[in-house]
Amino acid sequence: MTSAPLRVGLVGYGYAGQTFHAPLIAAVPGLRLAAVSSRDPARVHADWPEAEVLPDARALLHRDDIDLLVVASPNDSHFPLARAALAAGRHVVVDKPFTLTLAEARELAALAHARKRLLSVFHNRRWDGDFLTLRALMQQGTLGRVVHVESAFDRYRPTVRARWRESAAPGAGLWFDLGPHLIDQALQLFGWPQAVALDRATLRDGGQSDDWFQARLEYPGRRVVLRASMLAAAASPRFAVHGTGGSWVKLGLDPQEDALKAGLRPQWPPQSGWGEDRNASLITRPGGEALDTALGR
């Protein structure tokens, strides 16, 4: 006997909702995108003609037939919307960053526990091909004991755009945008650091929020550096990893975001070629031996 799919409500149809959440919800067996809160119904119906569009998140929260609510609204609204959804008895997935403060995160976790509801954070970068490759290399011991990791997410966007992510609003800026991805990957690989040092800056002309950051995570016998910039015309390697048995350098970003932006949709089971990363990926061992992992040589 096949159970009915979970009916999913999506809060917000901006960049995150349209590019990531709606296509991924539609691709997961057992989920159905039932309703979306948006002030632009035509935009939603152009992509998902069968989804009901409601004018705001409040109207979506009052729907008794929604099992799971996905919060993909501006960062400073994550906490109040997730709290209202949990109070209404919904399971909740919140786009990163989960909340803007630790106190807010703890309150949501306590509320989910009290209401016996699932509460999770959307961390799609755990399924980037380069991150999965690095995790496999570490599990196999290919690089020996990893002592130094640099993880960079560089873009070249010199013009400040009129959108909330680049405004002076709470939760705006690159640290809240890309920082959660890089931190989460580091935590997945290495666990909780002993110390963290963070440097943020606004470097673009007319910038209103940070558009550059560098964070250093300290572990016993290991240092992890996380960096991102909006003014990197010549991007740094996505990963540069050094260990006692060799080094691994990966160029370029995972292709799944660009595929989703181009309107391609993932399927289940995955179609051939989806997420295949052809950017250069090179292992160098002591003595100069090199292995091009991207081409399987």
Protein Blocks (a to p, Z undefined) as FASTA:
>chain_A
ZZdddddddehjafklmmmmmmmmmmpghiacfbdcdfblklmmmmmmmbccdfbfklmm
mpmkbfbdcdfbdfklmmmmmmmmmmnopacdddddfblcfklmmmmmmmmmmnopacdd
ddfklmgfklmmmmmmmmnomnopafbdcdddddddfbccddfklmcbehiajklmmmmm
mmmmmmmmnopafbdcdddddfbghiabdcbdcdddddehiacdddddfbbfbacdfbdc
ddfkbccddehjdfklmmmmnopacdddddehihpafbdcddddehhiacdfknoZZ
